[in-house]
Amino acid sequence: MNTLKKEYAFKNIALYKKTRDWLQKKQLPRFEGFSFYDLIKMYLSGLIKGDLTSRAGSISFSFFMAIFPALLFVLNLIPYIPIENFTETFSRFVESAMPESSQGFFMSIYTDIQSNQRGGLLSSSFLLSIFFMGNGISAIFAGFQGSYHIKVTRSFIRQYIYSVVVGLVLSLLLVLAAAAYISFLVYLRNAYSKIDLLEISYWIFSFKLLFTILVALIFSSLLYYAGTPGGRNQRFFTPGSIMTSLLFLVTTYLFGIYIAKFSNYNELYGSIGAILVLMLYIYINAIVLLLGFELNAALSQLKKK
């Protein structure tokens, strides 16, 4: 038994050395004198020494607190969006994205807001969403600045101002993206009313996939660009934002499978089941966001050497 263990350990060591030697021979493009091994070593040191999970927990909590005021604002804003059949398309989109156990509760609130438009609620929810949105974006920036590789930080007031401005820009981009996506679906329904949508389902799926990647890429790039004082010294689209976009797509896809296959979680946790799943989803994507940032930070450190 001991002989087998020693042989297994020796093979692992030999495999590690071969992999390390191979990575050391592969030079990083545009990083003369540095190999992929140097990048991986720098990247892993940032993950291990940067307390990644604690930073992700702080981000996910702040974002969770910002979701409900923002959702209330969006629901009150929808009746004022001048797009044909926007309300009906949005209703079907929400119903298809939510578990059956949550549809009735959400749609009853949505129907009430649609039939009784409240301007005062719109303004108050907007102010609340601005406040909590600033906290959420500020938590992201604090998570970035908590990186092992980041030495320069902003003052609290300056960071909060940056957070509110970036949050407003992201909110505007999100509304425009949602309007563009739903307008495209409305166009398809009107243009191909005599054709079964199943016949063009491939093109719909391709558009949805590319659209999701593009939105995630722009959002993550903007956060990385404005998140730290040194972020503006990098290109807008970075390897970290590309990695984050792809990982976000994977986590969203797996989350969708979980909701579709295990949407009976309310039977186990009761009414808080949906909240727990939502918090887990936010936490996972907070880790994804930090993973992309740490890649950019590692590349930035290599440039300084």
N, C-alpha and C positions, 0 to 999 in steps of 0.2 A: 504493500500500500504506500509506504514512504517513498519507494522508488518511483511509483507512478506519479506521485505528487511532485517530486523533484523534476521528473521529465516534463510534466505539464507546465511547471513554473519556468523551466528552461526554455520551452517553446514559446511561452508568452514573452519572456525577455527578448528572445531572438526576434520575434515578430515586432515587438516594440522598437528594437534597434533598427530593423529594416525599414519600418515605417518612418521613423525619425530621420534616418539618412536620406530617404527618398524625398521627404518634405524639405529637408535642408538644401537639397539640390535644386528644388523648384523655386526660382526667383519670382518675387512679387512684381507684377507690371508697374512701372512708374515709381518703384521703390528700390533704387539701385543699392545693392549691398545687403538687402534683406530678403529672407526666404519666407515661404508659407509657414515654416516651423516657428520663425520669430513672431509672426502674426498670431498664430494659435497660442503660443506661450504668453504673449502680451494680453491676448483676449481672455484666456482662462484666469490669468492673475487678476484681471479686473472683475471677473464674475465671482471669484472666490473671496477676494479681499473687499469687495464693494457692497456686501450685505444685500444681495439682489432681492431676496424674498421679502425682507422688511420694507424696502423701498416700494416694491410692487404692492404690498399690503396697504401702505399709506395712499398710494395712487388710487387703488381700487375703492377704498372707503370714501375718499373725497369725490370720486366720480359717481359712486352709488348715491351719495347725498345730492348730487346735481341732477340726477336723471329725472326725478319726479317733477320738480319745478319746470324743467325744460320740456318734459312730456306734456304737462298741463298747458304750457305756452303754445306748443305746436298744435295741440288739439283745438285750442281756441283760435289759432291763426288759420287753420285749414279752410273754414267757411269763407275767408276773404281772398283766397287764392283764385284768380280769374282764369282757370283752365277748365275747358269743357270736360265734363264727366270725371273731374278730379276726385270728388268726394266718393263716388261709387267705386272707382278704381282703387282708391286708398283703402276703402273698407274691405274689398276683396283681398288686397295685399296683406292687410293686417290679419284677416281671418286665416289666410293660408300659412302665415308665419307663426301663428300662436297655437299652442295646444288647445284641444277642444274644451278642456276643463277651465281654461281662462278666457275663452272667447266671449261667453255670456256676460261676465263681469265687466270686461273692457268695453265691449260694444254697447252696453247699456249707458255707460258714462259718455261714450263718443256720441251716441244718438241724442242724449240730453243736451250736450254742448252744441250739436248741430241745430237742434230745434229752438234753443234758447241762447242766442249769441249775447255774451256779456262783455261789453267793452272794458268795464272796471276790472273784471277778472283777468282780461288779457294784459292790461297794464301792470297789475300787481304780480301776476305770474312771471311777466317779463323781468321785473325788477328782482324777484327772487332768483330767477334762472341766471341773471347776470352775476349776482352775488355768489351763488354756488358754483357757477361755471368758472368764475375767477379763482375760486378755491381749488377746483379740480385741475385746471391748467397749471396753477401755481404748484400743486402737489407733483405734477409731472415734471415741471422744471426743477423742483427741489430734488426729485428722484434722479434727474440727470446730473445735477450738481453734487449729488452724493456719491458719484462715481469715484473710484479709486484714482482714476486718471485725470480728474478735473480738479484744478487748483484755484481757479479764479471764479468767484461767485458774485451775484448782484445783491444789493441791499433789498430788504423786505418790500419797501414801498415801490421801488423801481421794478422789482420782479412782479408785484401784483398788477402794476399798470401794464406791463408786457403781457401778463396772463389774460387780462380783460380784453386787450386789443386783439391778441391772437385768438381768444375764444370767440369774439364777435366775427372775426374773419372766417373761422372754421364753421360757425353757425350759418353764416351767409352761404358759404360753399356747400354746406350740407343741404340747405333748402333748395339751392339751385340744382344740385345733383339729384335730389328727390324729384323736383319738378321736371327735370330733363328725362329721368328714367320713366316716370309715369306718363309723360307726354309721348314718349316713344311707344309705350304699350297702348295708349289710346290711338295713336296713329296706326299701329298694326291692326288694331281691332276694326278701325274704320276702312283702312285701305284693303284689307283682306277679309272683309266681312263674309264674302262668298266662299272663302277657302278655309278648310279645317286648319286650325292653328297647330294641330299635331304635325302637319306637313312642313311647317317652318319652325318646329320646336328646336331644331339644331341651331338655327340662327338666333333664336331668342336666348337660348342657353349660352351661346358664344358671346352675345352682346352683354348679357348679365355678368358673365365671368370677367370679361375685359373691363367692364364698367366698374365692378367691385375692386379689381386690382388698381385701376387708375385712381379711384377715389382714395383708397388706402395709401397709395404711393404719395399722392399730393398731401394728404393729412399728415402722414408720418414725416415727410420731408419738411413741411412747414414747422412742425414741432421741434425737429432736430435743428433746423436753421435758426429758430428764435429761442431755443431752450437754454442756451448758455452763451456767455459773452463771446466765446470763440467759435460759435456755430456759424456765424456769417463769414468766417474765413474759408469755409468749405463750399463745395458745390451744392446747389439746391437738392438735386437728386444724388443720393449717395449709396454706396453698397449696403449700408445699414438700413436705409429706407426701403430698398428693394427686397432685402431679406425679410424685413418686418411685414411688407405687403404680402409676400408669399406665405409666410407663417400665419398671418391673420386669415388668409383665405383657407388654409388648412384647418385652423381652429374653428372657424365659423362653419365649415363643412361638417366637421366632426360633431360640433354642437348641434347642428341641424339634425344629424342622424340620431343623436341622443334624444332630442325633443320628439322626433318622429317615432322612435322605438320605445322610449321609456317615458312617455308623457303622462303616465299614471303615478308620477312621483308624489302627487298630492295625497294619494292614499296612504303614503308612509309618513309624510311630514305635515299633512294638513294644508291649510291655506298659506303657510310660509314656504311651501316647497318651491314655488316659482321664484320667490325672492332669493332663496339659497342658490338655486341654479344660476340666476342672473348674477349674483355676487361671484360665483365661481367663474363664470364666463368673463366677467370684467377682470378678475384677478389673473386669469391665464393670459389675457391679451395685454395686461399691464406688464407681465413678465416678457411677453413677446416684444413690446415696445422698448423695454430696457435692454433686451438682447441686441436689438438693432442699434441702439445708441452706443452700447459698449463696443460694438464692432467699429463704429465710426471713431470712438475715442481711442481705441487701440491703433487704428490706422493713423490718427492724428499724432499719437505719441511716437510712432515710428518715423514720421516725417520730421519731428523735432530732433531726432538723434543723428 
